[in-house]
């Protein structure tokens, strides 16, 4: 009889743990339900939400690989988007030249140290739905882009959205495994275990940091690299920081 009671208890405990795990995954994958459950209002945002898994075989006019959740589009060929299948809406010199829900992509002819304000193109601000981590909402772009395009992408999401800094991920320095698991798991549940996200520039004004979502390591590369990382923005309506700083 005691063995039966223990089995029933163990079975009930197992089912509770499964329920909690599935419920937790559901809440992280559905931020609107999360915000209702924990009374965290979902911030306003613009753009095109796309939470579908990335298909490496869907890349049309660029290169793809298992290291990222998007294709690398050759900047000089005029294609953009997650699968390099999107033509620009128009050319732009500043964000205001693009229609609503579009951002001014500045990858074309940008150098590591200087962007090219006269060679922008308007692409859809396509992104995953918001991710909740460390009491903040984050949004990740679906497309790869250079560091120069990140402020424009965040600007296209609406008021209160700005590029993410290392400090937003509780990572004030530059070392292996700097970003903790709670952050990584939140992003991985949304976009998978592969991907790199742009952060602020380094002390060298020609380079910028990025985080590897697979292991939480912080690396850096030249700011014009359009084949490396995606934009990530944080909702921070109280910040007075310009989207072009850092």
N, C-alpha and C positions, 0 to 999 in steps of 0.2 A: 504493500500500500504506500509506503513511504517513497518507493521508487517511482510510482505513478504520480504522486504529488510533485516530486522534483521534476519529472518530465513535463508535467503541465506548466509548472512555474517557468521552467527553462524555455518551453515553447512560447509562452506568453511574452517573456522578456525578449526573445528573439524577434517576435512579430512587432513589439513596440520599437525596438531598435531599427528594424526595417522601415517602419512607418515614419520614424523621425528622420531617417536618412533620405527617404524618398520625398518627404515633405520639405526638408531643407533644400534639396536639389531643385524642387519645383519653385520654391520661393526665390532662390537665386536666379533661376532662369526666367522668372516672370516678375520683374521689379515692381509692376503695378500692384500685384497681390502682396508682395513684400512690404510695400509702402503702406498698404491698408492694414496688414497684420500688425505691423510695428509702429503705426502712426507716423511714418516718415513720408511726407508729401513728395510725390514724384515731381521733379522740377520740369518746367516747360522746356521743350527742345524742338528743333526743326530738323529737316533732312529726311532721308529715305531709310527706314529701318529694314534690315535684312539679317535675320538670324540663321539662315540656312547654312549647313556645313559647307566648307570650301571643297570644291572638286578640282583636284590638280589637273585633270584631263580637260577641264573646261576653258583653259587659257587659249585665246584665239590669236592675239597679236602681241606676244611677249613671252617671257620665260616664267616657269613656275617650279616649285620644289617643295619638298616636305618640311623645309625650314620655316615656312611662313604660310599664313592664311590668305594669301593674295598673289596675283601674278605681278611680275616686274614688267611694266610697260616702257618701251624705249621712248624717252622724252621727246626725241626729235621727230618721231613718226606720228604724233598727234592723237594717240589713243590713250584712254584712261579707264578707270573703274576696276573692280575686283578681277575681272577676266580680260582686261584690255580690249573690250568690245564696245566701248562708249566713245563717241565723237564729242568734242567740246561744243558747248552751246554757243559760245562766242569767245573772242579774245578779251583780255582784261589787263588793266594796269593797277587796279585796286579792287578791294572787295565789293565796293558799291557798284562796280561795272557788271556784276553777276546778278542774275535773277534770284529771287528767294529760294532757299533750299539748295543753292549752288555755292561753291567756294572758288576762289581764284587760285588755281594750281600754279605754282611758281617754279616748277621743276625745269622747264625749258631754258636752256642756256645759263642756268645758275652755276656759279663757281663755288668752291668750298668756302670762300671768304665773303663773297658778295652775291646777293641775289640779283635777278634781272627784273626790274619793275615793269619793263616794257614788253615782256614776253610771257605774260600769264594767259591761262585758258580756263574757262568756266566749266567745271565738272560737277555732277551731282554730289552733294554731301551725303554719301551712302554710308551707313554705320550700323553696328550692332545696337540693340536696345540697351538702356543704361545698366551698368554694373554697380552693385552696392558693395562697398568695402570701407572699413574704418570710418564709419559715419559720414561717408561722402558718396555721391554718385559720379561715376566715370562713364565716358562714351569713347569707344574705339572705332576708328574708320575701317571700312572694309578694304579700301585700296591702300597700296604702298605709296609713299610720297617722300620727298626730301624734307629736311627740317624746315626749310624756308616756307613750305606750304602749310605747316601745322597751325600757325596762328590764324590763317585765313579759314582753315577748316573749322576750328573752334568758334571763330566769329560767326560762321554760318549757322551754328547750332542755336544761336540766340543769346540774349543778354545773360550774363552770369557765368558763361562757359569760358574757360581759359586753358592754355597748355599746362600739362602736368610737370611738376618739378620733382626732384628726388625726395625732397622733404615731404611731399604729399604721400609718398610711399613709405614714410618713416625710415628713409635711407639717406642720411646726411652726408655720407662719404662715398667712396668708390672702392668696392671690394667684392669678392666672390660671395654669393649667397646673401647679399645685402637686403634684398626685399624678402620679407617674411612670407611663410606659407599662406596665412589668411588672405593676403592680397593675391598671391598667385592662384590659389584655388578659385577665388571669385572670378578672375579673368578666364581661367582655363575652362570653367563650367560654361562660359559664354562662347568662347572661340577656339577651344582646344588647347593642347599643351604646347603647341608651337607658335612662335610669333615674337616680334621685337617691337617695342613701343618707344617713341621718341621722348626724351626728357630735355632739360635745359642745356645750353652750350657749356663747354668746359672753359677753363682759364685761357686756353688757346681759342681765340675767337673764330677760328676756321673749323672747329670740331664741336660735336655735341654728344651728350650721353644718350644711351638707350638701355632698356632693361630687357633681358632675355626671360620670357615667361616660362621657359622650361625649368630653369634652375634658380632664378632670382638674381643672377649675376648682372652687374652693371658694366657695360663696355662703352666705348666711344668711337666715332668715325667722323669723316668729313661731312659737313652739313649738306652738301649737294647730293649725297648718296640717295638715289631714288629707288634703289633695289633692295633696301635693307629693312626698313621699319614702317610702322603705321602710326598715324596720329592718335594720341589719347588726350582727352580733355576732362577736366574736373569742374563740377558745378560749384562755384564759389561767388555768390552774389555780393558778398561783403568786401571782396578784394578790390583794391584800387590799382592793382598792378595792370599795366598795359599788356595786351596780348603779344606785343612785339618785344617785351623785355625778356631778357635771359634766353 
